Amino acid sequence: MSHFAWLQGGDARCTDSSPSPRRAWRLVLLGPPGIGKGTQAAALVAQLGACHLSTGEVFRHAREDAAGLLAAMRRGELVSDEAVIELVRERAHCLTCSRGFLLDGYPRTLEQARSLDALLADLNVDLDAVVHFQAQERVLLERLAGRRVCMACGAAFHLEHRPPSRAGRCDLCGNLLSQREDDDADAVRIRLRTYAATMAPVLDHYRGLGLLYEIDAAAPSEVVLARTLVALDPLARWRRV
Ligand code: AMP
């Protein structure tokens, strides 16, 4: 679950009082719908101590004043670049946090990537890496069909691969699990098509900057996490001190 200040935006203050990790990781996590990015983000947060900053989660928490954005999201379409860029700029303080960050689901278009470059340059913050999780479409479709999420705490389960211990209830907070509105078959088709079209230039952009790390995510989540940590290991400068 993302931090309060990120979710609320505006003047909301950070409520995290845990000590900063020895090394602040600044990562972007990218991957198609169903790849398990949320699960990987949670595991990486636990391992690296960085803050989880998900743009999708901000939209899911948005209230009625964001009805237009929510409608686009339910249809499986991207929210406009303008709206997402504004959302991230409003929360720029989270990008300078001494805990570092895992930016999840942003940038999704080349325009967003360029805007993020400019924002980070203004803030004098360097990205360590852009991690791209990938798998074949049939793996994604199978994961999305069985995904159930807790609307209260954001924890994700899978009917077959990660069933909750009590049917229909979140293991973490006990609230009801449900299917995300944008996980229905029509929305999923649009999301996968959109992802393929808009992400290719973003990946090229980060490949060109030497920041892209491709991770094969067609494996159990512990294996994907281990692969990611191995890929990032050469960047763990503090270990060499
Ligand atoms: P996610 O949780 O990352 O799968 O995002 C859920 C939905 O939120 C997406 O399908 C989009 O409608 C919207 N969204 C999240 N991040 C972005 C972004 N960077 N650009 C445009 N739309 C986004």
Residues whose N, C-alpha, C, O or C-beta is under 5 A from the ligand:
A	BS01	AMP	T55 G56 E57 F59 A72 M73 G76 E77 L78 V79 V84 D104 G105 Y106 P107 R108
